[in-house]
């Protein structure tokens, strides 16, 4: 259109007609919905980040309690089951159809072999679950943790209050993991995203046409103004398409995109912290107990 403008020396009548239109109204309407969409998806993203960190936190809580209240072999058994539930929960997200890269073969089995989380007999007991396509394996492992805790109380290792407290931590973990499944099971409505795609596909060409007609005709032509208007059109395209793509990417934070949540970091960090907690040894104090300024 600007090439045509430089090929003539007069102002076409259509330019005066188009000057009466207001594409900016459509742009403001689109901007409102785009920002609203990105705000909603960002809220989902942060909520799921909170769920992931809550899962890790509850495992660390139970590890600390188990270390101080249970024999070493029983504490190790409970935390093994708990970490296995954590990892299998991320594998089960594949059941939602979100394209999660965390599979049983390349994710769960890797950590299970490296950290000896489940014995062969325990793996056999879970074999009736399709871990890649169901969250039921995570549910059963959480139930194993509850059964472990109940047995510890029956055997006299913990009292009723400690049992109740440990159960609350395990159930908080399950609630956080269920929160991930709830969000991934219900993404933003397809028609909402389709509406934004359609609106942006209509608006961007209209904005480019309107900008081209407003860049000057006849004696008002200017190369500098053409460059400036071209940059504005380019930035507007980045704004509209970029925000739409950003919002779409944040809908599923458990994929393999660079901006997705660091699930591997959460899992490995939790395993490392649990190992540190269970292996912690308080040194004995030789000689008189030192005093501090607080006493």
N, C-alpha and C positions, 0 to 999 in steps of 0.2 A: 504493500500500500504506500509506503514511503518512497519506493522506487517510482511509482506512478506519480506521486506528488512532485518529484524532481523532474519528471518528463513533461510537465505542463507549467504554464505561467499564469494560470488563473485559478480562482477558487471555485470548485464545483458547488452546485446548489445543495448537494447532499450533505456537505460539511455543515452548512447552517442548520439543516434539519437535525443532524446528529448532535449538535451542540445543545439541543433542547432535552436530550435524554440524560438520564442520571443512573449510570451503571454503579456508581458508588453505593447506592442503597442496597443493591444486590450484594456488593462486597461486604458491607457492614453486617448484613444478614448472615452471610456465609462465615464471616469471622467469628460471630457470636457462637454459632453452632460448632465451629472447629475448636474454639477455646473450651467450650463446654465439654466436648468429646474428649479432648486431651486431658482436661481436669479430672474427668471421671475415670479414664484409664490410668492416670497417674495415681489416683486414690486407690484403685484396685492393686496397682503395682506395690505401693507402700504397705497396704494391708497384707499382701502375700509375703512381702519381705518380713513383716512383723511376725507372721505365722512361722516362717522358716526359722527365725531367730528364737522364737518361743520354744519350738521343738528342741533346738539345741540347748537352750537354757534349762528346760525341764530334765533333760538327760543328765546335765551336769549337777542339778540339784539332787537327783536320786543317787548319783555316783558319790557325792559327798556324804549323804546320809548313810548309804550302804557301807562306805569305808569306815565310818565311825561306829556303826551299830551292828554290823554283821561280821561273821568270820570271813576271811579273805576269799575262800573258794565259793561261798554263797554270794558274796558281793560281786565277784567276777561273773558268775552265772547270770545274775540279774542284769548286769550292765551289758553283757554280751547279747542277751535277748532284746534289751532296750535299743541298742545300736542297730541290731538287725531289723527291728521294727522301723526305725528311722530311715534306713536306706531303702527297705522294701516299699515304704510309703511313697518315695519319689519314683520308684519304678512303676508303681501302680497308676501314676498319673497318665500313663499311656492309654489306660482304659477310657479316659475322657475324650480321646481322639485329638489331642492338642499337638501330637507329633513330638512328644518328649524324647530326648536322646538318651535317657537313662534306662537301659534295658537290664534284664536279669543277667544275661550272659556277660556283658561288658561293664556292668556297673556293680550289681549286687555280688555276683560270683567273684569279682576281682577283690572287693573288700572282705568278703567272707573268707577267701583263701589267705589273704594277707594278714588278717587280724584274728582268724579262727573264731568267728562269731558263733556259728552253729556247727554242731557235730553232724556227721553223716546220718545218724539216726534221726536227728532233729530235722534235717533237710528232707529226709524221706517222709516224715510226718506232715510236712508242708507241701509235698509234691502234688497233692490233689488240687491245689490252687494254681491258677494261671497268673503268676506274679506280673507278667507283662501287660495283662489285660484286666486286672482286677486289683482293688485295694483290700481284698479280703485277707491276703497274707499278712498285711500290716495289722489288721484287726485281730487276727489270731495271735500274732506275736505279742501284741499289747495285752491280750488276755493271759498269755503265758506269764507275763510280768506280774499281773495281778494274782495269778495262781501262786507264783513264787513268793510274793509278799504274804499271802494268806498262810502259806505253809511255814514261813519263817515265824509267824506269830504262834502257830500251833506248836512248833518245836521249841518255843520259849526264847527265841533269839531277840525278839522285839515285843513290846507290849501293844495293847490295843490302840493307844494314842499314836504311837509311831507307825503302826500299820495304817491307820486312817490317813496320816499325813503323807505316807508314801503313795497310797492309793490316789490321793488328790493330785499329786504330781504326775502320776501316770495318766490319769484322766484328763488333766490339763494338756498333756502332750497329745493325746488322741483328739481332743477338741481342736487344737491348733492344726493338726494334720487334716482333720475333717474340713477346717476352714479353707485350706488350699483346694480340696476337692470341690467344695461348694462353689468357689469362685471360677475354677476352670470348667466346671460343669455348666455354668451359665454365663457365657461371654455376652458382651453388648449385643443388642438385637441386630440381626442382619439388615433389616430395613433401615435402621439408623445409619449404619455404615454405607449402605447402598445410596441413601439419600444424599450423604455428603459427597460421595464419588460422583453422582449425577450432577449435583449442584456445582461442584468445582469444574467438571467437564464442560458445563455450559457457561460458567462465569469467566473462566480464564480466556477463552477466545473472544468473548464480548469485551473484556477489559483491554485486550491487546488491540482490538479494532477501535475502540473508543480512544485509546491513547494514541494510536496512529493518526486518527483524524484530528486530534487536538494538538499535534506536534507542529503545526504550522503549514500554510499553503501560500502559494504565490510569493509575494514579497516578504512574508513572515517566515520563510523556511530558514533553518539554521542547523548545521551539522552538529554543533554542540548540543542543541536541544534534542535532536534525534538520538544522540548517544545517551543523554540523560534519560529520555523516555524509554529507550531500550533497556537500560539498566533497571529502571523501575518495573518494567514488565517482567524482567528476569527475576528480580527479587520477590515480586508478588507470586510468581510461580513457585519459587522456593518456599515461601511462606505457606501457601495453600497445600501444595503437594507434600511438603516436608512435615507440616503439622499432622496431616492426615496419616502419613506413613508412620510417624512417631507414635501416634495414638494406637494405631493397629499393632505395632510391634509390642507395646506395653501390655496389650491384652493378655498375652501368654508369656510370663517371665521365666518359664521353666523350659526354654528351648536352648538352641545353640547359638543364638545371636550374641554379639559382643556386649550388648546392653542388658542381657538377661541376668537373673540372679545367679550368684556364684555357689551353686549347690555343692559342687565338689569341694570347695573351700569350707562350706558349712560342715559337710560330712567328715572331712579329714581333720578339721579343727576340733570337732566334737570328739572324735576318736582319740586324738592326741591329748586333749584335756582330761578325758576319762582315764587314759593311761597314767597321766601325771597324778590325778587324784588317788587312784587305787594303789599307785606305787609310792605314795608319800610316806615318809618315815620321819617322825619327830626325834631329833637327837636328844640323848640323855644329858642332863646337866651335872657336871662334875663340880663338887665343892658346894659352898653355900649358894643359895638362890640369890641372884643379883636383884637389887632394888632399883626403881626408877624414880624420877621426879614426880610421877603420878601417885605414888604411895605416901 
